[in-house]
Amino acid sequence: MKCLITFVALLLMFANIAEANDNNVTLFMCEGCNYDEAYQLAKDNPPLTQCYSSDPNEIITIDNQVCYTTPKKVIVADLLGKEHFAFMVRHHNQGSSKLYLNKYAESISLNTNDKTAILRLKTTFKNFSTFLKEMQTEISASPLKVSQYTSLNMTSPNTADSCPPHITDAVKAVLEGRTASQLQNRLNNKAKTDFKYPERFFLAKEFSSEGFSIGVGGILYQGTWEKVSKNFNTHVRFTQNQEAPLSGTSQYDVVFSVKWIKEFGALSVSVNPYLTYLDGITLNQLKTTSINTVDQCLQDALDQTLPSNTSPPSSGGGDGWDNQVCEKHYYINEVKILTIKVSC
């Protein structure tokens, strides 16, 4: 009797899991992809596996595990064209050990909601890209200000006993919130001026370089730009040659990622750590490693902006204290955010 109950419970569990989750769809964007590429992309994104013990009274092991997956709908849409593909991704051998589950994808037709979601995403992409391009032009013509007296992108001649002000400007733009707040304010004001109702032009629930989500008919379509590498950023340049092209890497280049959030009807901004450079080093590297030796002017700018402390050298040496290298740590709200190498 106990075995029968266990068998029936597993059957019911399998029946529930086997139903595709139609309320969530994975949506990938590509450029000029064909069926074979779309099929492989869908197959490479299988549904999650759930495993249980065949006997609820036993701890799950490889020998007694039974595994199931929920069919997953994956759409691959061409950002530039009209050829789109939809698949249901499943696993063979449901109810077996995870080792024996084999993923496969079967082609299905796009329904009306799918087509609407793709159209809304492509429309949002076009409107968002145009909007940010115009915003970048406006910022270049009328720079943001780090403080009441200093405009970003503006420099003064360097002297023997001072550092160029664009270095401090860049550091403050990255590590203080004023510049981000100003940029966010200008973006939202422009959106309201240009569109009056931004949500009618930005048709996604969320939309940014990290990904997007679009709701249609109670279904949530979610995805990323990993296959087309689309970035939605705004640059603030800090270089003594302001004619330098934005496509080149500047020693001081602060990049803000822009995100649309429908829930708040607003755009938000955050510093992009992978595209922001201080002294030619990405912010991500500055924050995640302690091997960086930076220009003295950058160190001075950090000292003016953040509290810090210096750790003694990890081991002694025979060259004297003046030749030792120490680690200097910088903090925001008592949380260490970056470390550089300095002379002790």
Order of alpha helices (4+ residues) and beta strands (2+ residues): alpha-beta-alpha-beta-beta-beta-beta-beta-alpha-alpha-alpha-beta-beta-beta-beta-beta-beta-beta-beta-alpha-alpha-beta-beta-beta
